[in-house]
Amino acid sequence: SYILLVIAKYSIPTGVTSPGGTHQHPAISATTSNLGNWAAAAVCLAVALTPNSTVKRHFRSALRLLGTFTGGAKQTVKSSTAAATSFTMASSSMGNHSYEYDLVVLGGGSGGLAAAKEAAKLGAKVICLDFVKPSPAGTTWGLGGTCVNVGCIPKKLMHQAGILGESFSDAKEFGWNVKSEGHDWNKMVTAIQDHIGSLNFGYRTTLRDKNVEYMNAYGAFVDAHTITATKKSGKVQTITADKFIIAVGGRPSYLDVPGARECCITSDDVFSLPAPPGKTLCVGASYISLETAGFLAALGYDTSVAIRSVPLRGFDTEIADKIVGFMERHGTNFMRDSQPSKFEKTPEGKIKVTVKNTVFGSEFDAEFDTVVLAVGRFAVTEGLNLAAAGVERNPKNGKIPCVDEVTNVPHIYAVGDVLDTRQELTPVAIKAGMRLVQRIYNGGTLKMDYDLVPTTVFTPLEYGCIGMSEELAVETFGADNVEVYQSYFKPLEWALNHEEHDGVAHREDNACYAKLITNLADDERVVGFHYVGPGAGEVTQGYAVAMKMGAKKSDFDGTVGIHPTVSEEFTLLSVTKRSGVDAAKKGC
């Protein structure tokens, strides 16, 4: 740092008289003025970075000297000083404390890893703790969190396996002489787990490369600046830090009925099952339940879904009904108004499920090889001892209420699934974590925007959506101010396949659906986007940008579609629901 003072000294042009008259220099040239600019910037950076207050004063004195002797550099000194002040404010907590670390990140999932790496990149001393407690079935996994290990990644791969199986009949109609010899569950699971293992290794390597210290340990607060880190061996280490980010995510809930934990598995276990699941019951109407049932049925397993009330709660009701209807027509059995009340192991190794009808109260028994519970998730905050740090949490779900990811304790933050009333989505956690760190350590101002977040449900007939459901739009703006444009269509890729299963077309006419919801009172701004069909994630992602920019129906109408694609349907929508006109597409 002191070298910068020397640079500053010899960057001052010679020959200019200072106010004190002690320096005699010739005229300032453009070259020496630029040197002064560089010196000013260097000293500003030194002011920002040095933790020593005495050294800071020396640097600031040099800065004033530079401002006096470099006429052409004055504006640079002024702007550099402002930038340094901003940088100093943002980085003042890094190292300017008595704790071991600038930041402790609790949780090695998507949000936690993103935040940890971003903070380290900005110069913070960071340690990330991650620890997975085995599921009741004994399943555990490596670094990366839910998405990588037991969520998005294996789910999408098994969904793809199902799609490939369903495409055999398409291939035949396109002239391929193919014959399926069945599906090899073990081969698929091994390949998927190998891929996940490579991702786990990659995350650990990346943390090392990004200068983030990693510890496989369970963290719990002792006070607002101290945690204990308990390793698998039982060894306990005490860690102190200036700031904390809680990113511990969530785990699947179990039904509070006899035999649930002893007989059932969850999404924590299904992707690594060592043997084929056989006849399977998926309990719950969530997207996790429907996605699981979807790929199991597509892989050829006898699959049922027990639904207590409405499917896909929180999503567009019309779309949810379409998805369930499609799955039901294509082989998935739905047990409506049904809630399991007891699970028992039979001598033959089956699971006897006692199911209660939620409307009439009657009960019946059914046997399955595997039961997958998908009845909700809870935040993994119970063992964090948040009370010791003064952090409040919602006692109903364990989640942490926050404002812009800041808890009620100003230096303790939270991102991801652990946040109360926020979307449980990987990209949301990543973006929120990175923006939070930029605000903490780099003077950033961008906050996470939780509105108009796109998402996709990977059921056999995929569903992508952005913004409001039709019900929410009507509730928000009133029925008279909501216009719904819709179209039923069949992708060109399905056109040649006329195969039927049990009297149902494998590729149904007009099974796919496009819907735009607009607000008439706001020049038909699009407030809801809904698509049902193949490639939903790819279709939906692009339109999310348009909607974030405030796209109106006229913007969709003014866009030229790419032909022939399913996505172009959104540039052609003209039939409104209130018109009563048939929205089924005819022709190309």
N, C-alpha and C positions, 0 to 999 in steps of 0.2 A: 504493500500500500504506500509506503514511504517513497518508493521509486516513482510513484505518480506525481509526488511533489516535485521531484527533480525534473520530470517531463514538463510539468507545468512551468517551472522556473525558466527552463531553457526554451520554452515555446513562447515566452513573452518577448515581443519584438524589441530590439534595442533602439535607443535614440529618442524615445518618447518620454517626456518629463512627467513624473507622477505628481500628484497633488502636493506631496511633501518635498518635491524638488530633488530627490536623492538619486533618481535614475535618469540618465541622459541617453537617448536612443535616436537613431535615424528614423525616417518615415516608415510607417507600417506598409508593408507590401501585401499583395493578395496572398502570397505563399505563407508569410508569417501569420497573417490573420487566420488562415485555415488551420495552422498549427495551434493557434490559440483556441479555436473552436474545438479541436480534438482534445486539447488539454482540459478545457472546461467540461467536456463530456466525461473525460476520465475521472476528474476530481468529483463530479456529481455522482458517478458510480461508486467511488470510494466512500463518499458521505453516506450513501445508501447501505453499503455492505459492511462497513466496519462496525463492530459492536462497542468499541472503546470510545467513551464520550470525549476524552481529551484529544484523541486522534481526530475525531469528528470536527472539533473546533479548529484544529490545524488545517484540515482540508477546506473548511468553510472560509478560513482566512485566505487560503490560496485562491479560492473561487472568487472572493471579492477583489483580490489583487489582479486576477485574470480579467475580471470585468472592467477594472480601471485601465489596464494597459492594452486591451484589445478592443479598439473601437468597433471594428467589424464583427467582433465576436460577442458584443453585448447582448444582442437578441438571442444568440445561441445560449449564452450563459443564463439569460432569463428563462427561456423555455426549458433548458436542461435542468435548471433548479426546480422548476415546477414538476418536471417528470421525475426527478430524483426524490422530491418530497412525496409524490404519489407512491413511488416504488418503496420508499422508506416506510410509509404508513402501512403498506400491504405486507412488507417483509419484516417489520419490526419485531414480530413475535418469533421469527426463526432464529434460534440460538440466544435470544435476549431473555433468557429465563434460566432457572436452576434445575430444570427437569432433564431426564435422560434423552427424551425424544421431543421433537417438535410436534409429531403427530403419531397417534396409535390408531390403526384401523382395525376394528373388531369385525372380522368376517372376510373370507376370501372368495366371495362370489363376484358376479359381474360388476356391481356398483362399487364394492370395496376395493377390488383390484384396480379399477379405473381411477378411483380417487387416490389410491396409494401411489400409483405410477405418475399421475399428474402432479402430485405434491412433491415427489422426489425430483421430478424434472425441473421444478421451480426452485430447487435447492433445499427443501425441507429434509430433516432427518426423520425417516419414516420406518415404522415396523408394522407389519400386517400379521395378525393372529387369525388362524383358521383351525377349527376342530369340528369334526363330524361325529356326533354320537350315533351309534348303530340304531337302525330302526328296530321295532319289536321282532321283526323277522331276521334281524342280524345283518342287514345290509349297511355297508359304509362305502365311502368313496374318497377320491383325492381332491386336490385344490381346484377351485373353479366354481363352486356353488351349485345351486339347483339346476340352472339352465344347461350347463355343460354336462353334468353327470346324470341327473335324473329328471330332466325337463326338456327344454326346447330341442336340444341336439338329438338325443336318442329318440324322442317322440317323432321328430321330422323324418329321421331315417327309417323308423318302422312304418310310418305313414307312406314313405316312398316305396318300401317293400310291398305294401298293400296295393299301391297304384300300379306297380309293375305287374303284379299278379292279375289285376283286373284288365291289364292291357293286352293279355294274351289273345283275347277274342278280337281286339282291334287288329293285332298283327296278322291274324289269319285272314281277315277281310282285305287287308292290304297286300295279300299274296305270300306272306311268310308261312312256311311249313314248320310250325312250332307245335310242340306238345309238352304240356307241363307234367312233370313227374312228382308234383307236390312241393311243399315248402319245407326247408330244413331250418327249424327254429334255432338249433344250437349253432349252426354255421353263421346265421345272421347275428345272433347275440354275441358270439365271439368276435366277429368283425367290428361290430358297433363298440364293444368294450375296448377293443384294441385301439380304435380311433380315439375314444375318450381318454384312454391312458396316454396317448401321444399329446393330447391337449393338456392334460394335467402336467406332464413333463414340461411342455412349452411354457405354461404359466410360471412354473418355478424358475425356469431359465430366464424368462423375461424379467421377473422381479429382481433377480440377481443382476442382470444387465442394466436395469434401471436404478440400481442402488437402493432397492427396498429390502429391508431385512424381513425375512419370513420366519415365523415360528408356528409349528404345529401344536397349538396349545389353546386351552379354553380360558378366555379372559373374563374376569368378574371385578367389578369396582370395589375398592376399599374406601375411597373418598373421591372427590371431584377431580383429582389429578393423579390418582394411583389405582392400578389394577393388579390383581394377581393373575399369573399365567400358569395354568395347571397342564402339564404334559401328560401323555398317555401313560407314562411310567409312574405318574403320581408326584413327580417332582414339581415343586411350586417356586415360581420366580416372581419377584415384585418389580413392577415397571412403572415409572412415572413419565408423564407427558404434559405438554402445554395444552394440547387439544386432542379431541377424540372424535372419530366418526364411527357410529354404530351401523353396521351393514350386515347383520347376522341372518337376515332373510327369514324364511318360514319353513314349516314342515307340515305334512298332511295331518288332518285331524282323524280321530277314530270315533266311531259311534259308541255311545255310552250304554252298551247292551252286553249281555253275557256272551263271551267267546269272541268278541270282536278282535282283540289284540292277539289272541291265541290262534285264530283260524284264518284271519284275513291279511292281505297285503295291501300296499298302497302304491302310488307312483314312485315311491322311493325304491321299490323292489321289482316292479314288473319288467323293467328294461334289462335286468340282469338275471332273470329266472334261468336256472340251469337246465330246466326241462320244459317242454311245451306246456302251455297253461291248460290245454284241454277245454272242456266246457266251462265257460266263464260267466260270472255275474259281475257287472260293474254297478256299484251302488252310488247313486247321485246323478243329478241332472246338470252338473257343471260342464264346462268345455273340456276339462281334463277327463271326465267320465266318458263323454261322447267321443272324444278323440281316441281314447283307449279302445272303446268298444268298436270304433270304426276300423282301426287297423287290425284288430284281432279277427273281426268278421271277414275282412278282406284277405287275411292270411288263411282263412278256411276253418276257423274255430267257431263252434256253436256259442253264440254270444247273446247275453240278455242284459238289459239295463233296467234297474229299479229306480223309478222316479217318484218322489214324494209329492211334488206339486208341479211347478212349471219348469220346462227345460231352458237352459241358457238365460237364467234370470239376469236382468240388466241389459241384455241385448235386445234388438228389435224382435218383438213377439212374432210378427209375420214370418221373419226369416227363420227364427227358431223352429217354428212349426214346419217350415219347408224342409229344413235339415232333418228333423226327426222323421217326417213322412218319407223322405228319400231313403234314409237308413232302414226304416221299417220295411219298405217295399223291396229292399235289396238284401234282406236276410237277417237283420238285427231284430231281436225280440224285445219289445218294450213292455214293462210291467208298470202301468200307470197307477198313480195314487197308492203306491206301495212303499212300505218302510220295514226293513228287516228288524225283528225284535230279539232274535237269538241266533247264535251260530254254534254248531256242534260238529265235532269230528266223528265220522262213522267208522266202524271196524274195518271197512274196505278202503279207508283213506280219503273218502269223499267229505265234503262239507255240507251238512244239512242246514238249510237256512229256513227259519220260520219267518214268514212275511206277513205283515199286518196291512190290511187295506185301510188307508187313512180316511176314507169316506164312510164306510159301513162298519169298520171295526172288526171284520172277519179275518181269520188267519188261515194260512195254508203253508205246507212245507214243500221245499224243492231242493234237489241235490245238485252240487256243482263240484268241479275239480279245483277251481280257483275262484276266489272272491276278491275283487279289487275295490277298496273303498276310496271314493273321490267325493267326500262330503264337506269339503272346505279345508282351509289351512289356518294355522295360527303362527304368530310371530315368535321367534325363539328368543324371548327376552327374560324368561322366568329365572334363569340362573345367572343373569348378568349383575344382580344386586344393584339395580338402577337406583334404588332408594338411598343407598350409601352415597351416591353422587348427587342426589337431589333431583334426578330426572324423573319426570312424570310419565306414566303410561296408561293406556286404556285398559282397565281391569277385565273388560269383556273379551278382548281379543289379543291382549298383550302388546298391541302396537303403540307406537310413540307419536303423540300429537306434535306437529312441528309447524313453524312458519318459515317458508323458504329453507327447509331442511335444518333449521336451528331449533333445538329443543328449548325447554324452559331454562336450561343452564347454558349461558351464552357461548361457552367454549366447547360444548358437546353437541355434536350434530348427528343426523341420521339420514340414510338414503336407502332406496330400494323397497323391498316388500315389507320391511319393518315399519314403514311410515303409515300412519293412520289416514284413511280416506284417500289413498293414492293408488294408482294402477300398479298391479303386480306384474310388471313387464320388464324384461331384461334391458332393452334399449332405453327405457325410462330411467332405470337405476344408473346406467352408464352415463347418460347425459347429465343427470342431476348431480352425480358425484363429481364429474369433471368441472361443471360450472361452479359448484360449491367451492372446490379447491381454488379455482381461479379467483373467486371473490375473497377467499381467505388470504391467499399468499401473493396474488398478482394484481390487486386493485381492480379486478374484474367487476362488471356491473350486470352481466347477463344472469337472469334467474331461469330456473326450470319452468317451462310453460306446460302445464298438465292438461291443457285444452287441446282438442282436435288431435289426439294421439291415435295413430292408425294401429290396427291390430288384425290378426287373422286367426280363425279357428280352423285347425287342420282336420276337419271331419272328412269322410269320403267325398262329399260334395263340399268343397272348401268355401269359407265365408270370410270376406274381408269387409271391414267397416271403418268409418271415420266419423266422428261427431255424434249427433243426436239420433236416437231411435225415433220412429214415427210417433210413438206415444209421448216421448219427452218433448218433441217439437210442438205437438198439439197442446200439451200441458203448459209449455213455456210461452208460445206465441198466440194460441187460440186457433181453433180449427179453420176459421175463415181466412187466416193469414198463412196457412201452410198449404203448399202445393206439392204433390207427390207425382213424380214422373217415373214410369216403370216400363219394363220390357222383359218378356220371356223369350228365350232363344236357345238354340242348339249349336254348340261349337262346330265349326267345319270339320275338325279332326274326328268328330263322332259320326259324321254323316254316312260313312260306308258300313258301319257296324249295325246289323239288324238282328243280332243274336238275342234270344230271350231266355230267361231263367224263371221257371214256374209261372210262365205267362206274362212276365214283366220284361220289357225291353232293357237290355243291358245298358244301352245308351238312349235314354228317354228323350222324346221330343220336348223341347221347351222346358227342360228341367232347370236350366240356368236362369238367373234372374239379375236384373240391374235396376237399382232404385236410387233416385236423387230426391232429397227433401229440401225445399227452398222456403225462404221467408218472404212472402209477398210484400210485407211492410218494409222490407229493406232491399228493394229493387231485385228481388229473387236471389239474394245471397244463398249459396248452398250451405246448409247447416247439417246435412246428413248424407252420407255416401254409403251404399250397401251393395255388395256384389256377391253372388253365389255362383260358383263354377270353378273350373280348373285354373290353377295358377293364381289363386286369390291374393296371395302375398305380393306377387310381382305386379299384379294389376293395381292393387290398392296403394302401394308405396308411392308411386308417381303422383297420384291424385292428392295425396296428403300434402305435398308441396303447394299445389294449387289452392287447396282449402286454407292452408296456413297464410297464404297471401290474400285471402278474402275473395276467392273466386265466386262469381255469380253464374247463374244459368246461362246468361249470354256469352260468358267466357267459354263454357263447355260447347255451346252451339257454334261459336266462332272458331273452334279448333278443328283442324282437319284430322280425321282418324286414320289409322294405319290399317289397310285392308289386305287380307281378311284376318282380323283378330277379334277376340272377345272384348278387348278393352275399347275398341272403337264404338261399341254400343253406347257408351256414355256421351259420345259426341253427336249421337243421332236421336236421343230420347225426345219424344214429342207427345206421347200419349199420357194424359194425366189420369190419376186414379178416380178423381171426382167426375171425369167425363163419362165413365162407364164404358168406354170403347175397349174392345178386346186388345190387350197389349201383347198377344202372342205374335212373334215374328214370323213372317211368311217370306220365303225366298232368301236370297243371299244377303 
